[in-house]
Amino acid sequence: MARLTGEVVAELLESGISGREIAAAWGVTPGRVSQLAREAGYRSPKKRAMDPIPSSWELTASQKRNRIYQDLRIHLHAVAGLEISEASKARLGLLYRRLREYVVVHDPSIPSTPNNKFGGFRFEPRASWDGDLLIRQNRWTRIDPEYEKFWRLPDA
């Protein structure tokens, strides 16, 4: 039998085979499969879908639980072509309707409120300089030009 390498693991994962399935087929632990994948530089489609998140966002663990932030993550999954649940599709529809008139603003000093748990994000009225971006560029949000296309409001 051939030797299991990081390159083989990455190829199998990319083809849609799960780490557990690879482990069972090759007689290794799932942890070993993960280790080989990491060593080969493999990143899952879900992790790659998060690449457009601005590197300027230094979020606390609680801010990552903010509903607005979670909805932006669902948006990135959808834009990347990943499968999302019906509930997530419904949330996206609501988000996109809201974003016709508003834009998401990130500011670490935005406090948590009863309607916006965990803080760090809020909706503000859309301004002309926002264009069709979902998120407003400001002191805390700089969108890498290569990722700007991921932050555009989809056509209705």
N, C-alpha and C positions, 0 to 999 in steps of 0.2 A: 504494500500500500504506500502511496506517495506521502510525503511529509506535509503536515498542515502548517502553512506559513501565513503571515499577516496578509500577504497579497492574495492568497487563496481565500482567506476569511473575508477580506474586503470585497472580492468579486462575488462571493456567495451572498453576503449581506446585501450588496447592491442589486442582486438578482431577485431579492425578496425572501430569501430563506432566513429564518430567524436564528439568532445566536444559540438558542436552546436546541433547535433542530441540527445545527452544525455540530454542536457539542455531542449530541447523541450519535450522530452518524460517524463522527471521528473518534469517539471514545475518550473525549476530554471533558473537562468541566466548563460550564458556561463562563466562569471567571477567566479561564485560559483563552477562550474565544475572544472575550472582551479585551484581554491584554494584548493578544495578537493584532486585533483590529486597531487598537490605539497605537501600537508600535508601527503599524503600516500607515498611520495618519488617516484612517477611515473616520469619517464623520457621518452620522445618520442623516437622512433627508430632513428630519425634524430639526436637527441642530443646524444644518445648512440653511434651512428656511429662516432661522433667526439671525443670520448674518446682517441683514439690513438694520437691525436695532442699532441706533446711534451709539457709538463707542463712548460718547460723552455722558451717557446715562449711567451714573453710578447709583444703582438702586439698592435700597435696603431690602432685606428679606420680606418685610411687610409690604413695601411698595410694589413688589413683584406679585402680591396677592390682590392688588387694586383691580377692580373689575374693568376699568378702562384699559389698563395695561394688558389684562388677559384677553380682552376683545381685540386689541392690536396684534397680539400673538396669533389669535385665530385668523385674523386677516392675512398675516404673513403665511400661515399654513395654506390657506385657500389660494393665495397668489402663487405659491410654489407648486400648486397642483396636488397637494396632499389631500387625502380623504378626510373629511370632517363630518361630524354627526349632524343629524337633522336639527338638534337643539342649537348647535353652533352656527348652522346656516341661518336659523331664525335670529340669533343674536347679531350676526353680521348684517342681516337685512335692517334691523333696528339701528345698528351703528351707522350704516351708510345713509339711512334717511336723516338721522340726526346731523351727520357731517355735511349735509348739503348747506346747512346754515351755521354750523359750528366747526371748530377745529380743536384737536387735542393739544393741550399745553402741558409740558412737563416742567416742573419747578420743584426742587427738593423741599422747599419751604411750604408748599401747599399742604395745609393741615388735613387731617382726617375729619370727616363730618359724618353725621348719620346717613346721608345720601351718597357719600363718597368715602367709604371705608379705606383706611390705610394711606390716604393722601398721596402727594407727589404728582398727581395728574388731575386735570379738570377740563371741562369743555368751556370754550370762550367763543363769542360770536366771531364768525369768519370775517377777515379783513381782506382788502384787495391784494395785499402783499402775500397772503397765504396761497393764492392761486388755487390749484386743485389738490394741494397736499393735504393729507389727513392730519399731519402733525405740524405745529408751528415751529419754525426754526427760531431759536433764541439763544441766550447765553448758555443754557444747559442742553440744548438740542442742536447739533450740527449733523446734517444728513450728508453722508459721503455721496458725491455726485454719481458714482456708479450704482448707488442704491436708490436714488431718487424715484425711479420708475416704480418701485415697490410701494412707495408711500403716496401714490396718486389715487384720488377718489375714482372708483370704477364707474363706468357709464351705467346709467340707471337701467 
